[in-house]
Amino acid sequence: MDLDPGLAYWTWALANFVGVVACLLLGVRGIRRRDVRTHRRFMLAAGGLVGLFLGSYGLKLVFLGREELGLWSAPALAILRVHETCVLVMLIAGATAGYRAWRFRRSLPPGPLLPPLAATRRGRLWHRRAGWTAVVASLCALATAGAVLAGMYARAANP
């Protein structure tokens, strides 16, 4: 079986998404240790990987076009739609968490460690809720991305 360019792209995209989720989980670990700098570094890295994907997807559309969804079964399409919904929730929640963090960044202490709850409690609470929503959505998106890619490989093996 020759690996067609579209399938190669989506394989790379899944590997990129594994990197996104790894950065998110390392960022969560950092904030659980109250290490704001580590948390920020990994969350920005995750955002950068998402940005890399979005840019590459635009190029993929220009050079490779869209997938032929008419060849997909109804269950495969349903999994794809769930995946796309999870990605959308992840993008909105991640952008919200980033915006909230940007708003309360000046109230953080100069050191790397987060103090106990302080004057920024409300901002941190919204940041935390949006962040957790983004993390959970990304885990769901990763699971469904694996299922979507497995279906693409199966269709390529049995045309």
C-alpha positions as a Markdown table, in Angstrom:
| # | Residue | x | y | z |
|---|---|---|---|---|
| 1 | Met | 0.0 | 0.0 | 0.0 |
| 2 | Asp | 1.4 | 3.4 | -1.0 |
| 3 | Leu | 0.9 | 6.1 | 1.5 |
| 4 | Asp | -1.0 | 8.8 | -0.3 |
| 5 | Pro | -0.1 | 12.5 | 0.6 |
| 6 | Gly | -3.4 | 13.1 | 2.4 |
| 7 | Leu | -2.9 | 10.1 | 4.6 |
| 8 | Ala | 0.7 | 11.1 | 5.3 |
| 9 | Tyr | -0.5 | 14.5 | 6.3 |
| 10 | Trp | -3.2 | 13.2 | 8.7 |
| 11 | Thr | -0.6 | 10.8 | 10.2 |
| 12 | Trp | 1.7 | 13.8 | 10.8 |
| 13 | Ala | -1.3 | 15.8 | 12.2 |
| 14 | Leu | -2.0 | 13.0 | 14.7 |
| 15 | Ala | 1.6 | 13.0 | 15.8 |
| 16 | Asn | 1.4 | 16.8 | 16.2 |
| 17 | Phe | -1.8 | 16.5 | 18.3 |
| 18 | Val | 0.0 | 13.9 | 20.5 |
| 19 | Gly | 2.5 | 16.7 | 21.1 |
| 20 | Val | -0.2 | 19.2 | 21.9 |
| 21 | Val | -1.8 | 16.8 | 24.5 |
| 22 | Ala | 1.7 | 16.1 | 26.0 |
| 23 | Cys | 2.3 | 19.8 | 26.4 |
| 24 | Leu | -1.1 | 20.3 | 28.0 |
| 25 | Leu | -0.5 | 17.5 | 30.5 |
| 26 | Leu | 3.0 | 18.8 | 31.3 |
| 27 | Gly | 1.5 | 22.2 | 31.8 |
| 28 | Val | -1.2 | 20.8 | 34.1 |
| 29 | Arg | 1.5 | 19.1 | 36.1 |
| 30 | Gly | 3.4 | 22.3 | 36.3 |
| 31 | Ile | 0.5 | 24.3 | 37.7 |
| 32 | Arg | -0.3 | 21.5 | 40.2 |
| 33 | Arg | 3.2 | 22.1 | 41.5 |
| 34 | Arg | 2.3 | 25.8 | 41.6 |
| 35 | Asp | 5.1 | 26.5 | 39.0 |
| 36 | Val | 3.6 | 29.2 | 36.9 |
| 37 | Arg | 6.5 | 29.5 | 34.5 |
| 38 | Thr | 6.5 | 25.8 | 33.6 |
| 39 | His | 2.7 | 25.9 | 33.2 |
| 40 | Arg | 2.9 | 29.0 | 30.9 |
| 41 | Arg | 5.8 | 27.6 | 28.9 |
| 42 | Phe | 4.0 | 24.3 | 28.1 |
| 43 | Met | 0.6 | 25.9 | 27.5 |
| 44 | Leu | 2.2 | 28.3 | 25.0 |
| 45 | Ala | 4.0 | 25.4 | 23.4 |
| 46 | Ala | 0.7 | 23.6 | 23.0 |
| 47 | Gly | -0.8 | 26.7 | 21.5 |
| 48 | Gly | 2.1 | 27.0 | 19.1 |
| 49 | Leu | 1.6 | 23.4 | 18.0 |
| 50 | Val | -2.1 | 24.1 | 17.4 |
| 51 | Gly | -1.1 | 27.2 | 15.4 |
| 52 | Leu | 1.3 | 25.1 | 13.4 |
| 53 | Phe | -1.5 | 22.6 | 12.6 |
| 54 | Leu | -3.9 | 25.4 | 11.6 |
| 55 | Gly | -1.4 | 26.9 | 9.2 |
| 56 | Ser | -0.5 | 23.5 | 7.8 |
| 57 | Tyr | -4.2 | 22.6 | 7.3 |
| 58 | Gly | -4.6 | 25.8 | 5.2 |
| 59 | Leu | -1.7 | 24.6 | 3.0 |
| 60 | Lys | -3.1 | 21.1 | 2.9 |
| 61 | Leu | -6.4 | 22.5 | 1.6 |
| 62 | Val | -4.6 | 24.5 | -1.1 |
| 63 | Phe | -2.3 | 21.6 | -2.3 |
| 64 | Leu | -4.2 | 18.4 | -1.5 |
| 65 | Gly | -7.8 | 19.5 | -1.2 |
| 66 | Arg | -10.5 | 18.1 | 1.0 |
| 67 | Glu | -11.2 | 14.4 | 1.8 |
| 68 | Glu | -13.8 | 12.6 | -0.2 |
| 69 | Leu | -16.4 | 12.2 | 2.5 |
| 70 | Gly | -18.8 | 10.5 | 0.2 |
| 71 | Leu | -16.7 | 7.4 | 0.5 |
| 72 | Trp | -17.0 | 7.3 | 4.3 |
| 73 | Ser | -19.6 | 5.2 | 6.2 |
| 74 | Ala | -22.2 | 6.8 | 8.4 |
| 75 | Pro | -20.4 | 5.7 | 11.6 |
| 76 | Ala | -17.1 | 7.0 | 10.3 |
| 77 | Leu | -18.7 | 10.4 | 9.5 |
| 78 | Ala | -20.3 | 10.5 | 13.0 |
| 79 | Ile | -16.8 | 9.9 | 14.6 |
| 80 | Leu | -15.4 | 12.7 | 12.4 |
| 81 | Arg | -18.1 | 15.1 | 13.5 |
| 82 | Val | -17.6 | 14.3 | 17.2 |
| 83 | His | -13.9 | 14.8 | 16.6 |
| 84 | Glu | -14.5 | 18.2 | 15.0 |
| 85 | Thr | -16.8 | 19.2 | 17.8 |
| 86 | Cys | -14.1 | 18.3 | 20.4 |
| 87 | Val | -11.5 | 20.3 | 18.5 |
| 88 | Leu | -13.8 | 23.3 | 18.3 |
| 89 | Val | -14.5 | 23.1 | 22.1 |
| 90 | Met | -10.8 | 22.8 | 22.7 |
| 91 | Leu | -10.0 | 25.8 | 20.6 |
| 92 | Ile | -12.6 | 28.0 | 22.2 |
| 93 | Ala | -11.8 | 26.9 | 25.7 |
| 94 | Gly | -8.1 | 27.2 | 25.1 |
| 95 | Ala | -8.4 | 30.7 | 23.7 |
| 96 | Thr | -10.6 | 31.7 | 26.7 |
| 97 | Ala | -8.1 | 30.3 | 29.2 |
| 98 | Gly | -5.3 | 32.1 | 27.4 |
| 99 | Tyr | -7.2 | 35.4 | 27.4 |
| 100 | Arg | -8.0 | 35.0 | 31.1 |
| 101 | Ala | -4.4 | 34.3 | 31.9 |
| 102 | Trp | -3.3 | 37.4 | 29.9 |
| 103 | Arg | -5.8 | 39.5 | 31.9 |
| 104 | Phe | -4.5 | 38.6 | 35.3 |
| 105 | Arg | -0.8 | 38.1 | 34.4 |
| 106 | Arg | 0.3 | 41.4 | 36.1 |
| 107 | Ser | -1.2 | 40.4 | 39.4 |
| 108 | Leu | 1.1 | 37.3 | 39.6 |
| 109 | Pro | 4.2 | 37.5 | 41.9 |
| 110 | Pro | 7.6 | 37.9 | 40.3 |
| 111 | Gly | 8.8 | 34.5 | 41.4 |
| 112 | Pro | 8.1 | 31.2 | 39.6 |
| 113 | Leu | 5.7 | 29.8 | 42.2 |
| 114 | Leu | 2.0 | 30.6 | 42.5 |
| 115 | Pro | 1.0 | 32.0 | 45.9 |
| 116 | Pro | -2.1 | 30.7 | 47.7 |
| 117 | Leu | -5.3 | 32.3 | 46.5 |
| 118 | Ala | -5.0 | 36.0 | 46.3 |
| 119 | Ala | -6.8 | 39.0 | 44.7 |
| 120 | Thr | -6.9 | 37.3 | 41.3 |
| 121 | Arg | -9.2 | 34.5 | 42.5 |
| 122 | Arg | -12.0 | 35.3 | 40.1 |
| 123 | Gly | -9.8 | 35.5 | 37.1 |
| 124 | Arg | -7.9 | 32.3 | 38.0 |
| 125 | Leu | -11.2 | 30.5 | 38.5 |
| 126 | Trp | -12.4 | 31.3 | 35.0 |
| 127 | His | -9.0 | 30.5 | 33.6 |
| 128 | Arg | -9.0 | 27.2 | 35.4 |
| 129 | Arg | -12.5 | 26.2 | 34.2 |
| 130 | Ala | -11.7 | 27.1 | 30.6 |
| 131 | Gly | -8.3 | 25.4 | 30.9 |
| 132 | Trp | -9.8 | 22.2 | 32.2 |
| 133 | Thr | -12.5 | 22.3 | 29.5 |
| 134 | Ala | -9.7 | 22.6 | 26.9 |
| 135 | Val | -7.7 | 19.7 | 28.4 |
| 136 | Val | -10.7 | 17.4 | 28.5 |
| 137 | Ala | -11.8 | 18.3 | 25.0 |
| 138 | Ser | -8.3 | 17.7 | 23.7 |
| 139 | Leu | -8.2 | 14.2 | 25.2 |
| 140 | Cys | -11.5 | 13.4 | 23.6 |
| 141 | Ala | -10.3 | 14.9 | 20.3 |
| 142 | Leu | -7.1 | 12.8 | 20.5 |
| 143 | Ala | -9.1 | 9.6 | 21.0 |
| 144 | Thr | -11.5 | 10.4 | 18.2 |
| 145 | Ala | -8.6 | 11.5 | 15.9 |
| 146 | Gly | -7.1 | 8.0 | 16.4 |
| 147 | Ala | -10.4 | 6.4 | 15.4 |
| 148 | Val | -10.7 | 8.7 | 12.3 |
| 149 | Leu | -7.2 | 8.0 | 11.2 |
| 150 | Ala | -7.6 | 4.2 | 11.7 |
| 151 | Gly | -10.7 | 4.4 | 9.4 |
| 152 | Met | -8.7 | 6.3 | 6.8 |
| 153 | Tyr | -6.1 | 3.6 | 6.8 |
| 154 | Ala | -8.7 | 0.9 | 6.5 |
| 155 | Arg | -10.3 | 2.7 | 3.6 |
| 156 | Ala | -6.9 | 3.1 | 1.9 |
| 157 | Ala | -6.2 | -0.6 | 2.3 |
| 158 | Asn | -9.5 | -1.7 | 0.9 |
| 159 | Pro | -10.5 | 0.7 | -1.8 |
